[in-house]
Amino acid sequence: MGSDSKKVQWQEGDLTVTRTCSWTAPGCHDGCSVLYYTKGNELVKVEGDPESQYNFGRLCMRCLSAPELVNDPKRVKWPMKRAGERGENKWERITWDEAYDIIEEKVRSIWKDYGPESIVTAIGTGRNIWSLVPKLTYSAFKSPNFSMGFLAGDSCYLPRAAAMGTMIGDFFIVDASQLDPRRYDNPEWKLPECIIIWGNNPMISNGDGFLGHWIVDMQKRGTKLIVVDPYLTWFASRADYWLQLRPGSDAAVGLAMLNVIIGEELYDKDFVKNWTYGLEQLAERVKEYPPEKAEEISWVPAEKIREAARFFAKAKPASVQWGLAVDTQRAGVSVANAICALVAITGNLDVPGGNHLIRTAFGVDRLAHVSSDWGLAELSEEMRAKRLGVAEYPLFKYGLCATARGDSVLEAIETGRPYPIQMYWMETTNTFVNTASESKRVYAALKKVPFVVVVDPVLTPSAVAHADLVLPASMSVERDSLRNWWTPLRSISKVTQYEEAKTDEEIVLDIGKRLNPEAFPWDTVEDMIDWALIPAGVTFKELEEKTVIWPEVHYKKYETGKLREDGEPGFNTDTGMVNLYQDIFAEWGLDPLPFHMEPPYSPVSTPQMMKEYPLILTAGSRQWEFFHSEHRQSATLREFHPNPRVSMNPETAAKYGIKEGDWVWIENNIGKCKQQAVLDPGWDPRVIHGEHGWWFPEREAAEPTLYGAFESNINNLTTQCTTGPTGYGAPLKNTICKIYKAE
């Protein structure tokens, strides 16, 4: 076990410096090591920790702007009860005990009159609440319905998690040497010869706890890139192969690469023979996708697909860094299956420099990002069977990150079937602004829910429109907690307190002790954290003194029985192998092999509609300044990025009479929104890109304005309940539209 045993707090003049880890809110998916500079109770500045073996002192502009957001006087200061009608933005200040009394009374009333299943909880992304809110849901509210909000197809990592779960049995990440504190000096680690960056811009997005700078570091050491992306990202401009595909055609490209690798016998024959199941069936399937067919579907030249496939297969080791674009198409699970197969058959699973099979450090999987089942076992089988979506979509029951299906929650609210939804709990999620397609549909649906609670550091459009209670959540600098996604194990230290804000941990523990004290036996949050840390053999105070501890790294764990509960060699799957062919999918009536599925609106699916809506619309790429709908309150970050942007090729702009900076309507058969034109030759002339998550905190909060929540919302044009056969995946990044200048 390694640790970063350094001085954790000291004085610099009148400033106290604290070495710790920063997570949300505000933030992103990463947990970078920081130095907090405080004066009394005020956060003055943030710097990257130069001694950190995680981020080496590097921070993004979002983290550097934290003092502005943390000290914002417009934050929610204390619990508030709605005083007027929903949407009027009229509130009454109440105490925490009064808020808890209201919640307890409502929950017990719902239990009596409707049953616990009529309570639904929802979370935002990339936060410690991924473990806390499930515990609140299952143990305190006694409901099976923990969700990721109304995210269509649950299209944020869950399609990939479902694919990895049934195919490999574990999550994987790129081994960029971040598993060991010696980093590049670890003699066991190997530099990847090639990395495929698939549907991801890791320098900006840092998805899944992966710091994009690591790829740059490896490029400097000689790693070559293949980039699969419709846009010319910074990485694509430096790649040996850039596969500029049509949005939504990823599976066709993946299957064509498999066609080449299997057809030319470039796969790792020993690994495939000893550790995979179903190569023969996969080989038959990929014959249906020669590169020429993939070119017709994806617009990527057949020869470029061949060259990239050979390049990846021959590189030893090689790995894939993938992103949200894999999930945000109808057959997101199928795309992920194809990519998993590429990693597996080339022998790059769990080898140094490949795709490492990863679990939480030291087995600390409570209060960790991925522990969505914490407390689920306390529910009866009968109650678990009531989880929305599991009856129709078995993968929501058996995936690595099982949740209630967001689309099914929406349908239950709208129809009252299979039972009515009486309470909706939103913890740091901005529903119809960000995590919901068909924004106005979701906005209208939530008006029907009798009791809505919002837990958030700021008053969002979702809170103003729907909340009966608003509870002020602490930000990262105001919280004692853990960061364990994936490794190393890090402490988060509280250095300030904002008004009456409470941490998510405190809120969950307080409510849990009122509603089901036997399931919440801890007296304090620190007691709860100490309990979670038992597998690591440290207390929270001991971890805080170290700030970071690193577990031992083990490669090829499938050879030594480290993946299976029975201790036998193999993978944590039903066959003990990597399931290139998935029998369990066949049992569920699903295709057991990867396949391409067209978006519901596309040149292939709806050629007649292309006459009215001739452009492909993709959306949701990350920006330097913002994390989803966060950070819009920052005057500094808004100075860099004041308005929502729609990006297009100059050729496209000229065709429609649009100039740089013009306000443009983006419209399709679902709805429309307005964004400001940016001309960018990195896009194919047939494709435009709109930004997501936009609202304007400087505008009127009350309805009908709602901070301008609908004006520039790209989710006015996307669809709910249009998912793939598994129930996962939705066409959020691949639909159609027209554009015209806004007069």
Helices and strands as residue ranges (DSSP letters): E 2-3, E 9-12, E 15-21, E 33-39, E 42-48, H 61-64, H 66-70, E 80-82, E 91-93, H 96-113, G 116-118, E 119-123, H 129-135, I 136-140, E 146-147, G 152-154, H 158-167, E 171-174, G 183-185, E 194-198, H 202-205, G 207-209, H 213-220, E 224-228, G 236-238, E 241-243, H 250-263, H 269-275, E 276-277, H 279-286, H 291-298, H 302-314, E 318-322, G 324-326, H 332-345, E 355-358, G 361-363, G 376-378, H 381-384, H 395-398, H 406-415, E 423-427, H 439-446, E 451-456, H 461-466, E 469-472, G 476-478, E 481-483, E 489-492, H 504-515, G 517-519, H 525-532, G 534-536, H 540-546, E 548-550, G 557-559, E 578-579, H 583-587, G 609-611, E 615-619, H 635-640, E 645-648, H 650-655, E 663-667, E 672-679, E 687-690, G 706-708, G 714-716, E 735-741
